[in-house]
Amino acid sequence: MVGLGPVHLHALHAFARQRVASAEVLWIAPSPKSALPGQEAACVAGDTPLAQVSLDLTAVWRAAEVLPLHASVTGLDAQQRRLWLSDGQVLTYDALSLDLASFVDRDQIPGARTLGLFTRPPEFFLDMVERLIELAQQRPLNVVLIGKGAAAFELALALGVRLQRASPGSSRVVWVTEGDDALPGFSEPMKVRAQEWLKAHGVTVLQAHCTAVEAEHVCLDNGARVACDAPILALPPQLPKWLNESGLALNEGGDLHTLATFQSASHPAVFACGVGAGLSAVGPADTVSGAAQAGAALAENLRRFVGGGELLNWTAGNQKWMALSLPHQQALQIGRAHG
């Protein structure tokens, strides 16, 4: 088991209730600390205390009879079923499950690695946000959030609400949407209402791509330079280089090509799930409830695979109505999603 993405977190708790019989389960993750998926915006807005969503998985690993390895994967040979770890170990496996929703390429925007605050991993990000709010109480801040989709919207709005409370009329939030469509898949009425919420809480929306992060500005593809004390990167996860070079089949979108059983289309001993990449508290098809269902189904199929049983197909539920999480435990839901 590699990674502590939202699906794997639910699979781990499923293993704690019913372990994988006749198998040694290794869990590769840099730290036993994690955060409850989909609750980042509520924490940023100040609606939910950070301690309430902080997870220490040590006891759960023990209950699941899992051996955690606190390292990162640096290489995978899917044909030979070998994993290389950052601590120098080389492992072989009978079954491998990947949930790398927390991986983001920190070099995709020049300057972001050294100057930016990334929203993944969430446990580090949420801790840094609290320090940012303390700083905003001392002096006005220009905060720029870069990213698109439901999770980016929810964080931008949450930051606007929190900063209004910390330094009324002083600090400001700018949301750089990384394109013309900040909320792809949502209806036009939803987008209009979302824009109204952002405006009401002092969030400026710029439909542009960020080309560079500098010490006091972020640079946009339209030539603008936006004053910035705290650049926040809410970028979508990508496949790490070692996974691209693993030999696993990829789909047209550049993600792992998997079947309804979660298995790789090219290497059936490898399991993966894309649910959780743009996780929102209540909103799009990528939701906390969807990740929970996928985690339970993945755990069951891993048990069946190890035991030689027939695997089950799983598909995400057809969610016709979409919503956006708002501060103070509210939700915006007024239209159907496109498609």
C-alpha positions as CSV (number, residue, x, y, z in Angstrom):
1,M,0.0,0.0,0.0
2,V,1.6,3.2,-1.2
3,G,0.3,6.6,-0.1
4,L,-2.3,8.1,2.3
5,G,-4.7,9.6,-0.2
6,P,-8.4,9.7,0.8
7,V,-9.3,6.2,-0.7
8,H,-6.4,4.6,1.1
9,L,-7.4,6.2,4.4
10,H,-10.8,4.6,4.2
11,A,-9.2,1.3,3.0
12,L,-7.0,1.3,6.1
13,H,-9.9,1.6,8.4
14,A,-11.6,-1.2,6.5
15,F,-8.6,-3.4,7.1
16,A,-8.7,-2.5,10.8
17,R,-12.2,-3.9,10.9
18,Q,-11.4,-6.9,8.8
19,R,-7.7,-7.6,8.1
20,V,-6.3,-9.2,5.0
21,A,-6.0,-12.9,5.9
22,S,-2.8,-14.8,5.2
23,A,-0.9,-11.7,4.0
24,E,1.7,-9.3,5.2
25,V,0.6,-5.8,4.5
26,L,3.2,-3.0,4.3
27,W,2.1,0.6,4.2
28,I,4.5,3.1,2.7
29,A,4.0,6.7,3.9
30,P,6.4,9.3,5.0
31,S,4.6,10.0,8.2
32,P,1.9,8.5,10.5
33,K,0.2,11.9,10.5
34,S,-2.6,12.8,8.1
35,A,-5.7,15.0,7.9
36,L,-9.3,14.1,7.5
37,P,-10.0,14.4,3.8
38,G,-12.2,17.1,2.5
39,Q,-12.2,19.3,5.6
40,E,-9.4,21.7,4.6
41,A,-11.8,24.6,3.8
42,A,-13.7,24.2,7.1
43,C,-10.4,24.4,9.0
44,V,-9.2,27.4,7.0
45,A,-12.4,29.3,7.6
46,G,-12.1,28.6,11.3
47,D,-15.3,26.5,11.5
48,T,-13.5,23.3,12.4
49,P,-10.5,23.2,14.8
50,L,-7.3,21.8,13.3
51,A,-7.0,19.2,16.1
52,Q,-10.4,17.8,15.2
53,V,-9.3,16.8,11.7
54,S,-5.7,15.7,12.5
55,L,-5.2,12.0,12.3
56,D,-2.5,9.9,14.0
57,L,-2.8,6.5,12.2
58,T,-0.4,4.6,14.5
59,A,-3.3,2.9,16.4
60,V,-5.2,2.1,13.2
61,W,-2.2,0.5,11.6
62,R,-1.8,-1.6,14.7
63,A,-5.4,-2.7,14.7
64,A,-5.1,-3.6,11.0
65,E,-1.9,-5.6,11.7
66,V,-0.2,-3.4,9.1
67,L,3.6,-2.7,9.1
68,P,4.2,1.0,8.3
69,L,7.3,2.0,6.4
70,H,8.1,5.7,6.8
71,A,9.7,6.4,3.4
72,S,8.8,7.4,-0.1
73,V,8.8,5.5,-3.3
74,T,11.6,6.4,-5.8
75,G,11.1,3.7,-8.4
76,L,8.7,1.0,-9.6
77,D,9.2,-1.8,-12.1
78,A,5.7,-3.1,-12.6
79,Q,7.0,-6.0,-14.8
80,Q,9.4,-7.3,-12.1
81,R,7.1,-6.2,-9.3
82,R,9.8,-4.2,-7.5
83,L,9.7,-1.0,-5.5
84,W,12.6,1.2,-4.6
85,L,12.3,3.3,-1.5
86,S,14.0,6.6,-0.4
87,D,15.6,4.8,2.5
88,G,17.5,2.4,0.1
89,Q,15.2,-0.6,0.5
90,V,14.1,-2.6,-2.5
91,L,10.8,-4.5,-2.1
92,T,8.9,-7.1,-4.1
93,Y,5.1,-7.5,-3.9
94,D,2.3,-9.8,-4.8
95,A,-0.2,-6.9,-4.9
96,L,0.4,-3.2,-5.0
97,S,-2.1,-0.5,-4.3
98,L,-1.4,3.2,-5.1
99,D,-3.3,6.3,-3.8
100,L,-1.0,9.2,-4.5
101,A,-3.6,12.0,-4.3
102,S,-1.2,14.1,-2.3
103,F,1.6,14.3,-4.9
104,V,2.0,17.6,-6.6
105,D,4.8,18.6,-9.0
106,R,6.3,21.6,-7.1
107,D,8.4,22.7,-10.1
108,Q,5.6,23.1,-12.6
109,I,5.5,26.9,-11.8
110,P,8.9,28.6,-11.6
111,G,9.6,29.8,-8.1
112,A,6.7,27.9,-6.4
113,R,8.9,25.3,-4.8
114,T,10.9,27.8,-2.7
115,L,8.3,30.6,-2.2
116,G,4.9,28.9,-2.4
117,L,2.7,27.3,0.2
118,F,1.2,24.1,-1.2
119,T,-2.2,22.8,-0.1
120,R,-0.8,19.2,-0.2
121,P,0.0,17.5,2.1
122,P,-3.0,19.1,4.0
123,E,-1.7,18.5,7.5
124,F,1.3,20.8,6.9
125,F,-0.7,23.3,4.9
126,L,-3.4,23.7,7.6
127,D,-0.7,24.3,10.3
128,M,0.9,27.0,8.1
129,V,-2.5,28.7,7.5
130,E,-2.8,29.3,11.3
131,R,0.5,31.0,11.3
132,L,-0.6,33.1,8.3
133,I,-3.7,34.2,10.1
134,E,-1.6,35.3,13.1
135,L,0.6,37.3,10.8
136,A,-2.5,38.9,9.2
137,Q,-3.5,40.1,12.6
138,Q,-0.3,42.1,12.8
139,R,-0.2,43.6,9.3
140,P,-2.2,43.5,6.0
141,L,-1.4,40.6,3.7
142,N,-1.8,40.0,0.0
143,V,-2.7,36.3,-0.4
144,V,-2.9,34.8,-3.8
145,L,-4.4,31.3,-4.3
146,I,-3.5,29.5,-7.6
147,G,-5.7,26.6,-8.8
148,K,-9.0,25.6,-10.2
149,G,-12.0,23.5,-9.4
150,A,-14.3,23.1,-6.4
151,A,-11.6,22.6,-3.8
152,A,-9.7,25.7,-4.9
153,F,-13.0,27.7,-4.8
154,E,-13.7,26.5,-1.3
155,L,-10.3,27.4,-0.1
156,A,-10.3,30.9,-1.7
157,L,-13.7,31.6,-0.1
158,A,-12.5,30.2,3.3
159,L,-9.4,32.4,3.2
160,G,-11.5,35.5,2.4
161,V,-13.8,34.8,5.3
162,R,-11.0,34.1,7.8
163,L,-8.9,37.1,6.7
164,Q,-11.9,39.5,6.9
165,R,-12.3,38.3,10.5
166,A,-8.6,38.6,11.3
167,S,-7.9,42.0,9.7
168,P,-11.2,43.6,8.5
169,G,-10.7,45.7,5.4
170,S,-6.9,45.2,5.4
171,S,-5.8,41.9,3.9
172,R,-7.0,40.7,0.5
173,V,-7.3,37.4,-1.3
174,V,-6.9,37.0,-5.1
175,W,-7.9,33.7,-6.8
176,V,-5.9,33.0,-10.0
177,T,-8.1,30.3,-11.7
178,E,-5.5,28.8,-14.0
179,G,-7.8,29.3,-17.0
180,D,-11.1,30.8,-18.2
181,D,-13.2,28.2,-16.4
182,A,-12.6,28.2,-12.6
183,L,-15.3,25.7,-11.9
184,P,-15.5,23.2,-14.8
185,G,-18.5,21.0,-14.8
186,F,-20.7,23.3,-12.8
187,S,-23.8,25.1,-14.2
188,E,-23.7,28.8,-15.1
189,P,-26.1,29.7,-12.3
190,M,-23.8,27.9,-9.8
191,K,-20.8,29.9,-11.1
192,V,-22.7,33.2,-10.8
193,R,-23.7,32.4,-7.2
194,A,-20.1,31.3,-6.4
195,Q,-18.8,34.6,-7.8
196,E,-21.3,36.5,-5.6
197,W,-20.0,34.7,-2.5
198,L,-16.4,35.4,-3.4
199,K,-17.1,39.1,-4.0
200,A,-19.1,39.4,-0.8
201,H,-16.0,38.2,1.1
202,G,-13.4,40.3,-0.6
203,V,-12.0,37.6,-3.0
204,T,-10.9,39.0,-6.3
205,V,-11.0,36.4,-9.2
206,L,-8.5,36.6,-12.0
207,Q,-9.0,34.3,-15.0
208,A,-5.4,33.7,-16.0
209,H,-2.5,31.3,-15.7
210,C,0.3,31.8,-13.2
211,T,3.7,31.7,-15.0
212,A,6.0,32.4,-12.1
213,V,6.1,33.0,-8.3
214,E,8.4,35.8,-7.2
215,A,9.4,37.2,-3.8
216,E,6.7,39.9,-3.8
217,H,4.6,39.1,-6.8
218,V,3.1,36.4,-8.9
219,C,3.3,36.7,-12.7
220,L,0.4,35.9,-15.0
221,D,0.3,35.0,-18.6
222,N,-1.5,38.2,-19.5
223,G,1.5,40.2,-18.4
224,A,0.1,41.3,-15.0
225,R,2.1,41.1,-11.8
226,V,0.0,40.7,-8.7
227,A,1.3,41.8,-5.3
228,C,1.7,38.7,-3.1
229,D,2.9,38.1,0.4
230,A,1.7,34.5,0.5
231,P,1.3,32.5,-2.7
232,I,-0.9,29.4,-2.0
233,L,-0.7,26.6,-4.6
234,A,-3.9,24.5,-4.9
235,L,-2.7,22.6,-7.9
236,P,-4.1,19.2,-9.0
237,P,-2.1,16.1,-8.3
238,Q,0.1,14.6,-11.0
239,L,1.8,11.3,-11.5
240,P,5.4,11.4,-10.1
241,K,8.2,10.7,-12.5
242,W,8.8,7.2,-11.1
243,L,5.2,6.2,-11.9
244,N,5.4,7.6,-15.4
245,E,8.4,5.4,-15.9
246,S,7.0,2.3,-14.3
247,G,5.6,0.6,-17.4
248,L,2.0,0.9,-16.2
249,A,-0.6,1.8,-18.9
250,L,-1.8,5.4,-19.0
251,N,-5.1,6.7,-20.3
252,E,-5.5,9.6,-22.8
253,G,-5.5,12.1,-19.9
254,G,-2.1,10.9,-18.7
255,D,-3.5,9.1,-15.6
256,L,-3.2,5.4,-14.7
257,H,-5.5,3.4,-16.9
258,T,-7.5,1.2,-14.5
259,L,-10.4,-1.1,-14.7
260,A,-13.7,-1.2,-12.7
261,T,-11.9,-3.6,-10.2
262,F,-9.3,-0.8,-9.5
263,Q,-6.7,-3.0,-11.3
264,S,-4.2,-1.5,-13.8
265,A,-5.3,-2.3,-17.4
266,S,-1.8,-3.6,-18.1
267,H,-0.6,-5.1,-14.8
268,P,-3.4,-6.7,-12.8
269,A,-1.3,-7.0,-9.6
270,V,-1.4,-3.2,-9.4
271,F,-4.4,-1.4,-8.0
272,A,-5.1,2.4,-8.1
273,C,-8.1,4.8,-7.8
274,G,-8.4,8.3,-9.0
275,V,-11.1,9.4,-6.6
276,G,-10.0,12.2,-4.3
277,A,-7.8,14.2,-6.7
278,G,-10.0,17.3,-6.5
279,L,-11.7,16.4,-3.2
280,S,-14.4,18.7,-2.0
281,A,-16.3,18.5,1.2
282,V,-19.8,18.2,-0.4
283,G,-19.5,19.0,-4.0
284,P,-18.5,17.3,-7.3
285,A,-18.2,13.7,-8.1
286,D,-15.0,13.7,-6.1
287,T,-16.4,13.8,-2.6
288,V,-15.7,12.5,0.9
289,S,-18.5,10.0,0.6
290,G,-17.2,8.9,-2.8
291,A,-13.8,8.3,-1.4
292,A,-15.3,6.3,1.5
293,Q,-17.2,4.0,-0.8
294,A,-14.2,3.5,-3.1
295,G,-12.0,2.8,0.0
296,A,-14.3,0.0,1.2
297,A,-14.6,-1.5,-2.3
298,L,-10.8,-1.4,-2.8
299,A,-10.2,-3.1,0.5
300,E,-12.6,-5.8,-0.4
301,N,-11.0,-6.4,-3.8
302,L,-7.5,-6.6,-2.3
303,R,-8.8,-9.2,0.2
304,R,-10.3,-11.2,-2.7
305,F,-7.2,-10.8,-4.9
306,V,-4.9,-12.1,-2.1
307,G,-7.4,-15.0,-1.4
308,G,-7.9,-15.9,-5.0
309,G,-11.5,-14.8,-5.2
310,E,-13.5,-13.1,-7.9
311,L,-13.1,-9.3,-7.9
312,L,-16.0,-7.0,-7.9
313,N,-16.6,-4.0,-10.2
314,W,-17.0,-0.6,-8.7
315,T,-18.2,2.6,-10.3
316,A,-18.6,6.1,-8.8
317,G,-22.2,7.0,-8.2
318,N,-23.9,9.2,-10.8
319,Q,-24.2,12.4,-8.9
320,K,-26.6,14.6,-11.0
321,W,-26.6,17.5,-8.5
322,M,-23.4,19.2,-7.5
323,A,-22.7,21.5,-4.6
324,L,-20.0,23.7,-3.2
325,S,-19.0,23.9,0.4
326,L,-19.5,27.3,2.0
327,P,-18.2,28.6,5.4
328,H,-20.3,28.1,8.5
329,Q,-21.3,24.6,7.4
330,Q,-23.4,25.9,4.5
331,A,-23.6,24.6,0.9
332,L,-24.4,26.1,-2.4
333,Q,-26.5,23.8,-4.6
334,I,-28.8,25.2,-7.3
335,G,-28.0,23.5,-10.6
336,R,-27.1,20.4,-12.5
337,A,-23.6,19.6,-13.6
338,H,-22.8,19.6,-17.2
339,G,-22.5,16.1,-18.7
